[in-house]
Amino acid sequence: MPGHFRVVIDPLYGPFKLDPFLYELICQPEVQRLREVRLSNINSLLLPGSSNISRFEHSLGTAHLASIVVSEMAVPHDQRLNLVCAALLHDVTITPFGHLMEEAFHYAGLPFDHETRLREIFGGGLDLGNIDLQVFEGKTVGFRGVLDKKDFKKHGASVQAVLSLKSGEGVLGRLIQGTIDLDNIDNVCRMAYHIGISFRRELPIELAKSFFIYKGQLSFDSKKKTLIVEWLNLRETLYNILMTNPIDFAAKSMLIEAIRLGLKGSTDYPPLLTDRDWKLTDSQLIYLLGQYKPAETLIRRLRTGDFFDLIGLFWMDKDAFYQKHLDSSRSILEFRSLLGDKFKCRSEDILIYFIKDKRTRAIGGIAFRDRIKPEDIQSETIGVDSNRLLLGISLAKRIFPTQQSKSASFEFVRQITGDQSIQFCRPEEHIPISTPKKLHGQMTIFQ
């Protein structure tokens, strides 16, 4: 029947069919919510290709990679169902705008961890008047009901097995949560594709097919290690663009501050948001904050492209910085107050945002084996973890020439942190720009 013809046409993987199990899962409210949550953590002005990739698209892609892996490995049917289910559900408790709202919880000094929330709510361990279970449009979590259906239950799929895989437990758990897993394989390749970075489209599937099980241990084909290097290089190119884009950095600073205000409130206004609001969609969160007096100006400026002026991006040592500064919401606010005194402006007109350097990653804990002689094992680490932070300072309006503000902010940050290794981050060194040959009569709008 035509109604049973269910084919996804994916930008990365092309067409693939949805079997009855996967189709039942994606129709559940916790997965449908992801159609309205971005993969990116900002509605980018200058990276429009990244702005509207949904977590739903990414989750489908991750589940598709999982289905390829279990077919290649020929694992038992119950493990197939559990792994595909875990892959599809891996992001169901993600906050609006990806991990940005989670960071705002930290900035506000409030505890929140989406992995813990996943186990509490989706494992059935939290039920406060059924409110917390209502994850989307008043509808409650549905995947447990899918697993309990006779056609699927008879194969041994279970809620606990799915949640264990999601936490990285067991032989197959490393495929869902590891230093290189199906989630971040799809994530990097999908974002790179939509942004317009050139790479081999076959890479994510080739990586997925390189995993195999030998004597109860997840292994990776030692002859395919170059695929990991290729993926790491693509990842570095991608994060150079995502991290150092100055306008996006200012926009993220504004959004995270608006969310922090929503969580903490102000002298005249009680908090707008609680930890129950993790389940909002991107548009719902923006609407609520736009109606909330302490955050309405920030949201209006975000929506109209009237961004704060990013006066400086700085690389610095992560360990030294965490030990002395920005380890709590209080120290962030104190830092802003000191900068306000320095620049002779209100502390609320200064925003600080800092993130760990995600451009490089150490891929370790993998057993590399030759498929022909799998008893010969190689254990090594590919790539390196960075020990740097990227910190940005933004002002509500330009109060003096850019070069003067950059110099002043640089000296101030070095002085207050005591980190002599601080360096300017220059986006033009990290974001590749192609310069096409000029055509006859071609000219720019402004020269």
C-alpha positions in Angstrom: 0.0 0.0 0.0 1.2 3.6 -0.8 0.9 4.5 2.9 3.6 2.0 3.8 6.1 3.4 1.4 8.4 5.2 3.8 11.7 6.3 2.3 14.0 9.0 3.7 16.0 11.0 1.2 19.0 12.1 3.2 21.5 14.8 2.0 24.5 12.6 3.0 23.3 9.0 2.5 20.7 9.3 -0.2 17.5 7.3 -0.1 17.0 4.6 2.6 13.8 2.8 3.7 12.4 3.0 7.2 11.4 -0.4 8.5 8.3 -0.6 10.8 10.4 -0.4 14.0 12.3 2.8 13.0 9.2 4.4 11.6 7.3 3.7 14.9 10.1 5.3 16.9 10.4 8.5 14.8 6.7 9.1 15.3 7.1 9.4 19.0 6.8 12.9 20.6 10.3 12.9 22.0 11.7 12.4 18.5 9.2 14.7 16.7 10.4 17.6 19.0 13.8 17.3 17.4 12.4 18.6 14.1 12.2 22.0 15.8 15.6 21.9 17.5 18.7 22.9 15.5 21.9 20.9 15.3 23.7 24.2 15.4 23.7 26.2 18.6 22.9 29.5 16.9 20.8 30.7 14.0 23.9 31.8 12.1 23.9 34.9 10.0 27.0 34.1 8.0 26.8 30.2 8.0 23.2 30.0 6.6 23.7 26.3 5.6 24.2 25.4 9.3 21.2 27.3 10.6 18.3 25.0 9.8 19.8 21.5 10.1 17.5 19.8 12.7 18.5 17.4 15.4 15.8 15.2 13.8 17.8 14.9 10.5 21.0 14.2 12.4 19.2 11.5 14.6 17.9 9.8 11.5 21.4 9.8 10.0 22.9 8.4 13.2 20.3 5.6 13.3 21.0 4.8 9.6 24.7 4.4 10.4 23.7 2.2 13.3 21.6 0.0 11.0 24.6 -0.3 8.6 26.9 -1.4 11.5 24.6 -4.0 12.9 24.0 -5.4 9.3 27.8 -5.6 8.7 28.4 -7.2 12.1 25.4 -9.6 11.8 24.6 -9.1 15.5 21.5 -10.8 17.1 18.2 -9.2 16.4 17.6 -7.8 20.0 21.0 -6.0 19.8 20.1 -4.6 16.4 16.9 -3.1 17.8 18.6 -1.8 20.9 21.4 -0.1 19.1 19.3 1.5 16.4 16.9 2.7 19.1 19.8 4.2 21.1 21.2 5.9 18.1 17.9 7.5 17.2 17.2 8.6 20.8 20.7 9.9 21.6 19.6 13.5 21.4 16.1 13.4 22.8 16.9 15.3 26.0 19.0 18.0 24.2 18.2 21.5 25.2 17.1 24.2 22.8 20.0 25.5 20.6 22.0 22.3 21.3 24.3 22.5 24.2 24.1 26.3 24.5 21.2 26.2 27.0 23.1 23.7 29.0 26.0 26.1 29.1 23.6 28.8 30.3 22.5 26.6 33.2 26.2 26.5 34.2 26.5 30.3 33.7 23.5 30.7 36.0 25.0 28.4 38.6 22.2 25.8 38.2 22.9 22.1 37.8 21.6 20.4 34.6 22.8 17.3 32.8 20.8 16.0 29.8 22.3 12.5 30.3 20.9 12.3 33.8 17.6 13.7 32.6 17.5 11.0 30.0 17.7 8.3 32.6 15.3 10.0 35.0 12.5 10.6 32.5 13.0 8.1 29.7 13.8 5.3 32.2 10.7 6.0 34.1 12.5 7.2 37.3 10.9 10.7 37.4 7.2 11.4 37.3 6.0 14.6 39.0 2.3 14.6 38.2 3.2 13.4 34.7 4.4 17.0 33.9 8.0 16.0 33.3 7.0 13.1 31.0 5.1 15.5 28.7 8.0 16.2 26.4 6.3 17.7 23.4 2.9 19.3 22.7 1.5 17.7 25.9 2.4 14.2 24.8 4.4 11.8 26.9 7.5 9.8 26.2 6.5 7.1 23.7 9.5 4.9 23.0 8.8 2.5 25.9 5.5 1.7 24.4 7.1 0.9 21.0 9.5 -1.5 22.7 6.6 -3.1 24.5 4.7 -3.9 21.3 4.5 -7.6 20.6 6.3 -7.6 17.3 9.4 -5.9 18.9 9.2 -7.2 22.4 9.5 -10.8 21.3 13.0 -10.0 20.0 14.2 -9.0 23.5 14.6 -5.2 23.0 14.4 -3.4 26.3 14.4 0.1 27.8 17.4 -0.6 30.1 19.5 -2.0 27.3 18.8 1.1 25.2 19.7 3.4 28.0 22.9 1.4 28.8 24.0 1.7 25.2 23.2 5.4 25.2 25.6 5.7 28.2 28.4 4.0 26.3 28.1 0.7 28.2 28.7 -2.8 26.8 30.5 -3.8 23.6 28.3 -1.8 21.3 27.9 1.2 23.7 31.2 2.7 22.4 29.4 3.2 19.0 27.0 5.6 20.7 29.3 7.3 23.2 33.1 7.0 22.5 36.0 9.2 21.3 34.8 8.5 17.8 31.2 7.2 17.6 28.3 7.2 15.1 26.9 10.3 16.7 29.9 12.5 16.1 30.8 10.8 12.8 27.4 11.9 11.4 27.4 15.2 13.2 30.7 16.4 11.7 30.1 15.2 8.2 26.5 16.5 8.2 27.4 20.0 9.4 30.4 20.1 7.0 28.2 19.1 4.1 25.6 21.8 4.8 28.2 24.5 5.4 29.8 23.7 2.1 33.1 22.1 3.1 34.4 19.8 0.5 35.0 16.2 1.6 34.4 12.6 0.4 30.7 11.9 0.9 31.5 8.2 1.4 33.6 8.9 4.5 30.9 8.4 7.3 29.6 5.1 5.9 33.2 3.9 5.3 34.0 4.7 9.0 30.9 2.9 10.2 31.7 -0.2 8.2 35.2 -0.3 9.7 34.0 -1.3 13.1 33.7 -5.0 13.9 33.5 -7.2 17.0 36.2 -9.8 17.9 35.9 -12.0 20.9 33.5 -9.6 22.6 35.5 -6.4 22.0 34.6 -3.6 19.7 37.4 -3.2 17.2 38.4 -1.0 14.2 40.0 -2.2 11.0 43.6 -1.3 11.4 43.9 -1.0 7.6 41.4 1.8 7.7 43.1 4.1 10.3 43.6 6.7 7.6 39.8 7.2 7.6 40.0 8.4 11.2 42.8 10.8 10.2 40.7 12.0 7.3 37.7 12.6 9.7 39.8 14.4 12.2 41.1 16.8 9.5 37.6 17.4 8.4 36.5 18.0 12.0 39.3 20.5 12.6 38.4 22.4 9.4 34.7 22.5 10.6 35.4 23.7 14.1 37.8 26.3 12.9 34.9 27.8 11.1 32.3 27.2 13.8 34.4 28.4 16.7 36.1 31.5 15.4 33.3 33.1 13.3 33.2 36.5 15.1 29.6 37.5 14.4 28.4 34.0 15.6 30.5 34.3 18.7 28.9 37.6 19.6 25.4 36.1 18.8 26.1 33.1 21.1 27.2 35.5 23.8 23.9 37.4 23.6 21.7 34.3 23.5 23.4 32.6 26.4 23.1 35.8 28.4 19.4 36.0 27.6 18.9 32.4 28.7 20.9 33.1 31.9 18.6 36.1 32.7 15.6 33.8 32.1 17.0 31.3 34.5 18.1 33.7 37.2 15.7 36.6 36.9 16.5 40.1 38.0 15.9 42.5 40.9 12.5 43.3 39.5 11.5 40.1 37.7 11.3 36.5 39.0 13.0 33.8 36.9 11.2 32.9 33.7 12.7 29.4 33.2 13.4 26.3 35.2 15.1 23.0 34.5 11.8 21.7 33.2 12.1 24.0 30.2 14.8 21.8 28.7 12.0 20.4 26.5 11.3 23.7 24.7 12.0 24.0 21.0 14.2 26.7 19.7 11.3 28.9 18.6 9.4 28.5 21.8 12.5 29.5 23.9 13.1 32.6 21.7 9.4 33.6 21.9 9.3 33.3 25.7 12.6 35.2 26.2 11.4 37.9 23.8 8.3 38.5 26.0 10.5 38.7 29.2 11.5 42.2 30.1 15.1 41.5 31.3 15.9 39.6 28.0 13.7 41.3 25.4 16.3 43.8 24.2 18.9 41.0 23.7 16.4 38.9 21.8 15.2 41.7 19.6 18.8 42.6 18.7 19.5 38.9 17.9 16.4 38.6 15.7 17.2 41.8 13.8 20.9 41.2 13.3 21.9 44.1 15.6 24.7 42.2 17.3 27.1 43.2 20.1 30.5 44.3 18.9 33.0 41.5 19.4 36.2 43.4 20.4 38.4 40.5 21.0 38.9 36.7 20.7 41.7 35.2 22.8 43.3 31.8 23.0 44.4 30.9 26.5 45.5 28.0 28.7 42.5 26.1 29.9 43.8 24.6 33.2 45.4 27.9 34.4 42.2 29.8 33.5 39.8 27.4 35.2 41.9 27.5 38.4 41.7 31.3 38.7 38.6 32.5 36.8 35.2 31.8 35.3 34.6 28.7 37.4 31.2 30.0 38.5 28.5 32.4 37.5 29.7 34.8 40.2 33.2 35.1 38.8 31.8 35.7 35.3 29.7 38.6 36.6 32.7 39.9 38.6 34.8 39.8 35.5 32.2 41.7 33.5 32.0 44.3 36.3 35.8 44.8 36.2 35.7 45.2 32.5 32.8 47.7 32.8 35.1 49.8 35.1 37.9 49.5 32.6 35.7 50.5 29.6 33.6 53.0 31.6 30.3 51.3 30.8 27.7 49.2 32.5 28.6 45.6 33.2 25.3 44.5 31.4 26.7 46.1 28.3 29.7 43.7 28.3 29.3 40.0 27.5 31.9 37.3 28.1 31.7 33.8 26.5 34.3 31.1 26.6 34.4 27.6 25.2 36.9 24.8 25.1 39.0 24.4 22.0 37.1 21.6 20.1 39.2 21.7 16.9 41.4 18.8 17.8 40.6 15.5 19.5 42.4 12.5 20.8 40.9 9.3 19.5 41.8 6.6 22.0 40.6 3.5 23.7 40.1 1.7 20.3 41.4 -1.8 19.5 42.8 -1.7 16.0 42.8 -5.1 14.5 43.5 -6.6 11.1 40.3 -8.3 9.9 42.3 -11.2 8.4 44.4 -11.6 11.6 42.3 -10.1 14.3 44.4 -11.7 17.1 47.1 -9.1 16.4 45.9 -6.0 18.3 47.2 -2.4 18.2 46.3 0.1 20.8 47.2 3.7 20.0 45.8 7.2 20.2 45.3 9.2 17.0 45.2 13.0 17.3 45.6 15.2 20.4 43.3 17.0 22.8 43.7 20.7 23.0 44.4 22.4 26.4 43.2 25.8 25.3 40.1 28.0 25.7 38.7 30.6 23.4 37.3 33.6 25.2 35.4 36.5 23.5 34.5 39.9 24.8 31.6 41.8 23.3 30.3 45.3 23.9 26.7 46.5 23.4 27.9 49.3 21.2 31.2 50.5 19.9 32.5 53.0 22.4 36.0 53.6 20.8 38.0 52.5 17.8 38.2 48.8 17.3 42.0 48.6 17.4 42.1 50.6 20.7 39.4 48.3 22.2 41.3 45.2 21.1 44.5 46.3 22.7 42.8 47.4 25.9 40.9 44.2 26.2 44.0 42.1 25.5 46.1 43.8 28.1 43.2 43.6 30.6 42.6 39.9 30.1 46.3 39.1 30.4 46.5 41.2 33.6 43.5 39.8 35.3 44.2 36.1 34.4 47.9 36.3 34.8 48.2 34.1 31.7 51.2 35.3 29.7 50.5 32.8 27.0 47.4 34.6 25.8 47.2 35.1 22.1 44.8 36.9 19.8 42.5 34.7 17.7 42.4 36.0 14.2 39.5 34.4 12.4 41.0 35.0 8.9 43.8 32.5 9.9 41.2 29.8 10.7 38.4 30.3 8.1 39.3 29.3 4.6 38.4 31.9 2.0 38.6 31.1 -1.7 39.5 34.0 -4.0 38.0 33.3 -7.5 39.5 34.9 -10.5 37.9 38.2 -11.5 35.8 38.0 -14.6 35.9 40.8 -17.2 34.0 43.8 -15.8 33.5 42.2 -12.4 33.6 44.6 -9.4 32.7 44.6 -5.8 29.8 46.7 -4.5 32.1 48.7 -2.2 35.8 49.1 -2.9 
